[in-house]
Amino acid sequence: MIDGELVTIIVNLLLVGGFLWWMLHPRHNNNEEPPVPKPLPKTGKMRCPMCGAEAKVTGK
């Protein structure tokens, strides 16, 4: 069968490994605020110089 010292070593390694996993595993914090979405780009209105129809302008 398995020697008593070997069982002790295996149990200790499992305990240490489980403790390290518990300490290093990322925890999900439900108290965090959700990220703020980026504001939409400004839209402007202008008239088309060719036909005079209203057009939306986005960006610069």
Secondary structure, DSSP 8 states (H G I E B T S, - for coil): ---HHHHHHHHHHHHHHHHHHHHHS----TTS----------EEEEE-TTT--EEEEE--
